[in-house]
Amino acid sequence: MSEELSELLRVRRDKLEDIKNKGINPFPYRYERTNTGAEILEKFEKIKEGEESPEEVKVAGRIMTKRGHGKASFAHLQDESGRIQIYSRQDVVGEDKYDIYRKLDMGDIIGVSGRVFRTKTGEITIRVKDFVILCKSLHPLPEKWHGLQDKELRYRERYVDLMVNPEVREVFVKRSKIISFIRHRLEENGFLEVDTPILQVLQGGAAAKPFCTHHDALDMPLFMRIAPELYLKRLIVGGFEKVFEMGRVFRNEGISYKHNPEFSIIEIYQAYADYNDIMQLTEEIISSAAKEVLGTLEIEFKGEKINLKPPWKRITLNEALKQEGIDIEGKSEKEIRQIAKSKGVEGYEEIGVGKIINVLYDKFVEAKLRQPTFIIDHPIETSPLAKKHRKKEGHVERFELIIAGMELANAFSELTDPIDQRERFDKQAELKAAGDDEAESMDCDFLRALEYGMPPTGGLGIGIDRLVMLLTDQPSIRDVLLFPHMKPLDRAKPKEGEMEVLDK
């Protein structure tokens, strides 16, 4: 800590002691407000210069600006709704009280009472009759935090970021509204919100490496869930026909502008539906959320215009590859491996054909899909929980939704045949034995559930954080997570090129 900063901290602590010595509690228990700052600005919008409100108001907030000398001064208080100006005079509050007021710092939280008036410059202001210290701030606010280019510091000290940057706070208000709208829209359509285990005995429901932990009392390993899918499908077996769950999932994988080791997802399951029905549901959920929260279906993301008006483009994975000059339709395994070799796919000789196709898609197609696009009909090898395509051999009824080069959703016509599912799990077990950490585990209880009978079902997973990125025009997932994962300070300096990967 620098000597200058140490001095600033010392001065504030001296002021704290002085306040206590005057018999004032600088950390009281409560304060009863009559209004927020925004409510006062709206309520007294028509007040004219020279007029004063007939009633007193009481507001509370953090001092964000403070100016004036002698026996009168102005300040701005900030609460959750915004900022409002206050005006304090020694001859109104009294000499002793005004002496305390003069020593208040930016960052201190106070409650004020008084009448509302409009200044000569036209600003609605509260004339302070009395004030109460609600919290003495012991750390000075940063002078140049607004527009700070060191985003890592802003993520690490998000509380300061929210305090001084109202546009950051607005992102998280919109995030809450998006989530709330989706929840209520699903409930209106007859879906039931449920909770399933976060600590699971087996990893399952997605191709991802899990976080492992241990339960001492049971002396057994457990996994943080990578997806709630297999539990939600058990509920469909049990007789629920429309269920969804919003919550955190955890995947032990890299960090980038669109990846965080824990993130929010909504998974939705509907009986008697297939992936065509789920495509329509996906369009409806996302477009209606945009309309509700933003008021438009024509949005901007990273300077690019995106039109969310349904219906959205639908194209098979093979067709999407063909449009990029990679034609795998009807090709043999040997021919596909040769294509992979020519395109520089690493490990093309060892990995399965399905994974080769996915790598080609990831490398040459996904980033180029800008407007909303459903990529449908994926290789069976990479989709062990999806139903075989009713017409296309070697494919499953699966789609991924891509917008602005990002995968936002993944969905299937769910596999309901327990014999087929067991065979798929057997294949996944072979992959896991060969060292594939992301392969599905053999979930015998889930197989038992399927044997009782599961109706035709469509399932959907939407990445909430990426959706919020899109709808709030934020370039990184860390901009829509209140507290993104960061390295400890002693390890925080990134390796050369690492930040470019995180923020590109």
C-alpha positions in Angstrom: 0.0 0.0 0.0 1.4 3.4 -1.0 2.2 6.0 1.7 -0.4 8.4 0.1 -3.1 5.8 0.3 -2.2 4.9 3.8 -2.5 8.6 4.8 -6.0 8.8 3.2 -7.1 5.7 5.1 -5.7 7.1 8.3 -7.5 10.4 7.9 -10.8 8.6 7.4 -10.3 6.5 10.5 -9.5 9.7 12.5 -12.8 11.1 11.3 -14.5 7.9 12.4 -13.1 8.3 15.9 -14.1 12.0 16.0 -17.7 11.1 15.1 -17.7 8.4 17.8 -16.3 10.8 20.4 -19.2 13.2 19.7 -21.6 10.4 20.8 -22.7 9.6 17.3 -23.1 6.0 16.1 -21.6 6.0 12.6 -23.1 2.5 11.9 -26.8 2.7 13.0 -29.3 -0.1 12.6 -31.9 1.3 10.2 -33.3 4.4 8.5 -36.8 5.0 7.4 -37.0 6.7 4.0 -40.1 8.2 2.4 -38.9 8.1 -1.1 -36.1 7.1 -3.4 -34.2 9.8 -5.3 -35.9 8.8 -8.6 -39.4 9.0 -7.0 -38.7 12.6 -5.8 -37.5 13.6 -9.2 -40.7 12.3 -10.7 -43.0 13.5 -8.0 -41.7 17.1 -8.1 -41.0 17.3 -11.8 -43.3 20.3 -12.2 -42.0 22.3 -9.2 -41.0 25.8 -10.3 -38.0 27.9 -9.2 -38.9 29.8 -6.0 -41.4 27.1 -5.0 -40.9 24.6 -2.2 -42.6 21.3 -1.5 -45.3 21.5 1.2 -44.1 18.2 2.8 -40.7 17.0 4.0 -39.1 14.0 2.3 -36.5 11.6 3.6 -34.0 9.9 1.4 -30.8 8.0 1.9 -27.8 7.3 -0.2 -24.0 7.5 -0.8 -22.3 10.9 -1.3 -20.9 10.8 -4.8 -20.1 14.5 -5.3 -19.6 17.3 -2.7 -18.9 21.0 -3.5 -19.1 24.3 -1.7 -17.3 26.2 0.9 -18.1 28.2 4.0 -21.5 28.0 5.4 -23.4 26.3 2.5 -22.7 23.4 0.1 -24.2 21.0 -2.5 -23.8 17.3 -2.8 -25.3 14.4 -4.8 -26.6 11.3 -3.1 -26.9 8.1 -5.0 -29.3 5.3 -4.2 -30.3 2.3 -6.3 -32.6 4.5 -8.4 -30.1 7.1 -9.3 -28.7 10.5 -8.0 -30.4 13.5 -6.4 -28.9 16.8 -5.3 -29.0 18.0 -1.7 -28.3 21.5 -0.4 -27.1 22.1 3.2 -26.7 25.4 5.1 -25.2 26.0 8.5 -28.0 28.3 9.6 -30.5 25.6 8.9 -28.9 22.5 10.4 -27.0 24.3 13.2 -23.3 25.1 13.6 -22.4 21.8 15.4 -24.2 19.6 12.9 -22.9 21.6 10.0 -19.3 21.1 11.3 -19.9 17.3 11.1 -21.5 17.7 7.6 -18.4 19.6 6.3 -16.2 16.6 7.3 -18.3 14.1 5.5 -16.4 12.3 2.7 -17.4 11.1 -0.7 -18.5 7.5 -0.2 -20.2 8.1 3.1 -23.8 7.0 3.3 -26.2 9.4 4.9 -30.0 9.9 5.4 -31.4 13.5 4.9 -34.7 15.1 5.5 -36.0 18.3 4.1 -38.2 20.1 1.5 -37.8 19.9 -2.2 -37.1 23.0 -4.4 -35.6 23.8 -7.8 -32.3 25.7 -8.1 -31.6 28.6 -10.4 -29.9 26.1 -12.7 -33.1 24.1 -12.8 -32.0 21.1 -10.8 -34.5 19.5 -8.4 -32.8 19.6 -5.0 -33.5 18.7 -1.3 -32.9 21.5 1.2 -31.4 19.6 4.1 -33.2 20.2 7.4 -31.4 17.4 9.2 -29.1 14.5 8.3 -28.0 11.2 9.9 -24.7 9.3 9.2 -25.7 5.8 8.2 -22.2 4.5 7.3 -18.8 6.1 7.5 -16.8 5.0 4.4 -13.2 4.1 5.4 -11.9 3.7 1.8 -11.9 6.6 -0.7 -13.7 6.2 -4.0 -11.4 6.0 -7.0 -11.2 9.3 -8.8 -10.9 7.9 -12.4 -12.8 4.6 -12.0 -15.4 5.5 -14.6 -14.2 4.3 -18.0 -11.3 2.4 -16.4 -9.5 0.3 -19.0 -8.2 -2.2 -16.5 -11.3 -4.5 -16.7 -9.7 -7.1 -14.4 -9.7 -4.6 -11.6 -13.3 -3.7 -12.3 -14.3 -7.4 -12.2 -12.3 -8.0 -9.1 -13.8 -5.1 -7.2 -17.3 -5.3 -8.7 -18.8 -3.5 -5.7 -16.9 -0.3 -6.8 -17.8 -0.9 -10.4 -21.5 -1.0 -9.6 -21.1 2.0 -7.3 -19.6 4.4 -9.8 -20.8 3.1 -13.2 -24.6 3.2 -13.5 -24.4 1.6 -17.0 -22.9 -1.6 -15.4 -25.6 -1.7 -12.8 -28.2 -1.4 -15.6 -26.8 -4.5 -17.3 -27.6 -6.6 -14.2 -31.0 -5.0 -13.9 -31.7 -6.2 -17.4 -30.3 -9.6 -16.6 -32.8 -10.0 -13.8 -35.7 -8.8 -16.0 -34.7 -11.3 -18.7 -34.6 -14.2 -16.3 -37.8 -13.1 -14.6 -39.6 -12.8 -18.0 -38.6 -16.2 -19.2 -39.6 -17.8 -15.9 -43.1 -16.2 -16.0 -43.6 -16.9 -19.7 -42.9 -20.6 -19.2 -45.2 -20.7 -16.2 -47.9 -19.1 -18.3 -47.5 -21.9 -20.8 -48.0 -24.6 -18.2 -44.4 -25.4 -17.3 -43.5 -26.3 -13.7 -40.2 -25.0 -12.2 -38.3 -27.7 -10.3 -35.0 -28.2 -8.5 -32.7 -31.1 -9.0 -29.4 -32.0 -7.3 -26.3 -30.0 -7.8 -24.1 -32.6 -6.1 -24.4 -35.7 -8.2 -23.1 -39.3 -8.0 -22.4 -39.5 -11.7 -21.6 -36.8 -14.2 -24.1 -36.7 -17.1 -26.3 -34.7 -19.4 -23.5 -33.0 -21.3 -20.1 -33.5 -22.8 -17.9 -31.8 -20.3 -15.2 -32.4 -17.6 -16.7 -32.1 -14.1 -15.5 -30.7 -10.9 -15.0 -33.5 -8.3 -15.5 -33.3 -4.6 -15.9 -35.8 -1.7 -18.7 -36.4 0.9 -17.0 -37.3 4.2 -20.0 -38.8 6.0 -20.8 -41.2 3.1 -17.2 -41.5 2.2 -17.9 -41.2 -1.5 -16.9 -39.0 -4.4 -19.4 -36.6 -5.9 -19.5 -34.3 -8.9 -20.7 -30.8 -9.3 -23.4 -31.1 -12.0 -22.5 -30.3 -15.6 -26.2 -30.3 -16.5 -29.6 -31.2 -14.8 -30.8 -33.1 -17.9 -31.0 -36.7 -16.6 -32.9 -35.7 -13.4 -35.3 -33.6 -15.4 -36.0 -36.5 -17.8 -36.7 -38.7 -14.8 -39.5 -36.3 -13.9 -41.0 -36.7 -17.4 -40.9 -40.5 -16.7 -42.7 -39.8 -13.4 -45.6 -38.1 -15.1 -44.7 -34.4 -15.2 -45.2 -33.2 -18.8 -43.7 -29.7 -18.8 -40.8 -28.9 -16.5 -37.9 -26.5 -16.4 -35.0 -25.6 -14.1 -32.9 -22.5 -13.9 -29.6 -22.7 -12.1 -25.9 -23.0 -12.0 -23.9 -25.7 -13.7 -20.2 -26.3 -13.4 -17.7 -27.4 -16.1 -14.0 -27.8 -15.5 -12.9 -26.2 -18.7 -11.1 -23.1 -20.0 -12.0 -19.5 -19.5 -12.7 -17.2 -22.5 -15.0 -14.3 -23.5 -17.8 -16.9 -23.6 -16.8 -19.4 -21.0 -16.8 -19.3 -17.2 -16.3 -22.5 -15.1 -19.7 -21.9 -13.5 -22.6 -20.4 -15.4 -26.4 -20.2 -15.5 -28.6 -22.4 -17.7 -32.2 -23.0 -18.2 -33.2 -26.6 -19.2 -36.8 -27.2 -20.4 -38.5 -30.5 -21.2 -41.9 -31.0 -22.8 -43.6 -34.3 -23.3 -45.2 -35.3 -26.6 -42.9 -32.8 -28.5 -39.9 -33.2 -30.8 -37.1 -30.9 -31.8 -39.2 -29.1 -34.3 -41.6 -28.0 -31.5 -38.7 -27.0 -29.4 -37.3 -24.8 -32.2 -40.5 -22.9 -32.1 -40.4 -22.6 -28.3 -36.9 -21.3 -28.5 -37.8 -18.6 -31.0 -40.7 -17.6 -28.9 -38.8 -17.4 -25.6 -35.8 -15.4 -26.8 -37.7 -13.1 -29.2 -40.4 -12.3 -26.6 -37.8 -11.7 -23.9 -36.0 -9.2 -26.2 -39.3 -7.5 -27.0 -40.2 -7.3 -23.3 -36.9 -6.0 -22.0 -35.5 -4.0 -24.9 -38.7 -3.1 -26.7 -37.4 -4.3 -30.1 -36.3 -7.4 -32.0 -33.7 -5.5 -33.9 -30.7 -5.3 -31.6 -27.0 -4.4 -31.9 -24.2 -6.7 -30.7 -20.6 -5.5 -30.9 -21.6 -3.0 -33.6 -23.4 -5.6 -35.7 -27.2 -5.5 -36.4 -29.0 -8.7 -35.3 -32.7 -9.3 -36.2 -34.4 -11.6 -33.8 -37.8 -11.7 -35.6 -38.9 -15.3 -36.1 -38.9 -17.6 -38.0 -35.1 -18.2 -37.9 -33.0 -19.9 -40.5 -32.7 -23.7 -40.3 -29.9 -25.6 -42.0 -28.3 -29.0 -41.5 -24.8 -29.3 -40.2 -23.7 -31.0 -43.4 -25.2 -28.2 -45.5 -23.5 -25.5 -43.4 -20.2 -27.2 -43.9 -20.8 -27.5 -47.6 -21.4 -23.7 -47.8 -17.9 -23.3 -46.5 -16.5 -25.6 -49.2 -16.4 -28.7 -47.0 -18.5 -31.4 -48.5 -18.9 -34.5 -46.3 -22.3 -35.7 -47.5 -22.1 -39.4 -48.4 -18.4 -39.5 -47.8 -16.7 -42.6 -46.3 -14.8 -42.5 -43.0 -11.5 -42.6 -44.9 -12.5 -39.6 -47.1 -13.7 -37.6 -44.1 -10.4 -38.2 -42.4 -8.6 -37.0 -45.5 -10.7 -33.8 -45.5 -9.8 -33.3 -41.9 -6.1 -33.7 -42.7 -6.3 -31.2 -45.5 -8.0 -28.7 -43.1 -5.4 -29.1 -40.4 -7.6 -30.9 -37.8 -5.3 -32.1 -35.0 -5.5 -35.8 -34.1 -7.7 -36.6 -37.1 -6.3 -40.2 -37.2 -7.4 -41.0 -33.6 -10.6 -39.2 -32.9 -14.0 -40.5 -34.1 -15.6 -39.2 -37.3 -18.4 -37.5 -35.4 -15.8 -35.4 -33.5 -14.0 -34.6 -36.7 -17.2 -33.2 -38.1 -17.7 -31.2 -35.0 -14.2 -29.8 -35.1 -14.6 -28.8 -38.8 -17.9 -27.1 -37.9 -16.4 -25.3 -34.9 -13.4 -24.2 -36.9 -14.9 -23.1 -40.2 -18.6 -22.5 -39.7 -19.9 -21.4 -36.2 -18.1 -18.0 -36.0 -19.5 -17.0 -39.5 -23.2 -17.6 -38.4 -24.3 -14.1 -37.4 -28.1 -14.0 -37.7 -30.1 -16.5 -35.7 -29.6 -19.9 -37.2 -30.6 -23.4 -36.1 -27.9 -25.9 -37.0 -29.9 -29.2 -37.2 -29.2 -32.9 -37.6 -25.9 -33.7 -35.9 -23.7 -36.9 -35.9 -25.0 -39.6 -33.7 -21.5 -40.2 -32.2 -21.5 -36.8 -30.5 -25.1 -36.9 -29.3 -25.6 -39.9 -27.0 -28.8 -38.6 -25.4 -30.6 -37.6 -28.6 -33.1 -39.7 -30.7 -31.9 -41.2 -34.0 -33.0 -39.1 -37.0 -36.2 -40.5 -38.4 -34.9 -40.2 -42.0 -31.1 -39.7 -41.9 -28.8 -42.7 -41.0 -26.0 -41.8 -38.7 -27.6 -38.6 -37.5 -29.8 -37.5 -34.6 -32.6 -35.0 -34.2 -30.6 -32.3 -32.5 -30.2 -28.6 -33.0 -27.8 -25.9 -31.8 -28.9 -22.2 -32.0 -26.2 -19.9 -33.1 -26.4 -16.1 -32.9 -23.5 -13.7 -33.5 -21.1 -16.7 -33.8 -22.1 -18.0 -30.3 -24.0 -21.2 -29.4 -26.9 -20.0 -27.3 -29.0 -23.2 -27.1 -28.8 -27.0 -27.6 -31.8 -29.3 -28.0 -32.9 -32.8 -28.9 -35.8 -35.0 -29.7 -34.9 -36.9 -26.5 -33.9 -40.5 -26.7 -36.6 -42.6 -25.0 -35.6 -46.1 -26.1 -33.9 -47.7 -23.1 -32.1 -50.4 -25.2 -30.7 -47.8 -27.6 -29.7 -45.6 -24.7 -27.8 -48.5 -23.0 -25.9 -49.2 -26.2 -25.0 -45.5 -26.4 -23.8 -45.5 -22.8 -21.7 -48.6 -23.6 -20.0 -46.7 -26.4 -19.4 -43.7 -24.1 -17.9 -46.1 -21.5 -15.4 -47.2 -24.2 -14.5 -43.6 -24.9 -14.1 -42.9 -21.1 -11.8 -45.9 -20.7 -9.7 -44.6 -23.6 -9.2 -41.3 -21.7 -12.1 -39.1 -22.8 -13.0 -37.1 -19.6 -16.1 -35.6 -21.2 -17.8 -38.9 -22.1 -21.1 -39.7 -20.5 -21.2 -42.0 -17.5 -23.3 -45.2 -17.4 -26.3 -44.0 -15.3 -28.0 -47.3 -14.5 -30.8 -45.6 -12.5 -31.6 -43.4 -15.5 -31.7 -46.5 -17.7 -34.1 -48.1 -15.2 -36.3 -45.0 -15.3 -36.4 -45.2 -19.1 -37.5 -48.9 -18.9 -40.6 -47.8 -17.1 -41.5 -45.8 -20.2 -40.9 -42.2 -21.2 -43.2 -40.4 -23.7 -41.9 -38.6 -26.8 -40.1 -35.6 -25.4 -38.3 -32.5 -26.6 -35.6 -31.0 -24.5 -33.8 -27.6 -24.6 -30.9 -26.0 -22.8 -30.3 -22.2 -23.1 -27.2 -20.5 -21.8 -28.5 -17.6 -19.8 -25.2 -15.7 -19.6 -24.7 -15.7 -23.3 -28.3 -14.7 -23.9 -27.8 -11.7 -21.5 -24.5 -10.9 -23.3 -26.4 -10.7 -26.6 -29.4 -8.7 -25.3 -27.3 -6.2 -23.4 -24.5 -5.9 -26.0 -21.7 -7.0 -23.7 -18.5 -8.4 -25.3 -17.5 -10.8 -22.6 -19.3 -13.3 -20.3 -17.5 -11.6 -17.4 -19.5 -8.4 -18.1 -22.7 -10.2 -17.3 -21.5 -12.1 -14.2 -21.5 -10.1 -11.0 -18.5 -12.0 -9.7 -16.6 -13.9 -12.5 -13.9 -16.3 -11.6 -10.5 -14.6 -11.3 -7.1 -15.8 -10.4 -5.9 -14.9 -6.8 -4.0 -11.6 -6.8 -0.6 -13.2 -6.4 -1.3 -15.2 -9.7 -3.4 -12.6 -11.5 -0.9 -11.4 -14.0 -2.0 -13.1 -17.3 0.5 -14.9 -19.5 1.4 -13.3 -22.8 -1.6 -13.3 -25.1 -4.0 -14.6 -22.4 -6.1 -11.4 -22.1 -6.5 -11.3 -25.9 -8.1 -14.7 -25.7 -10.4 -13.7 -22.8 -11.6 -10.4 -24.4 -11.5 -10.9 -28.2 
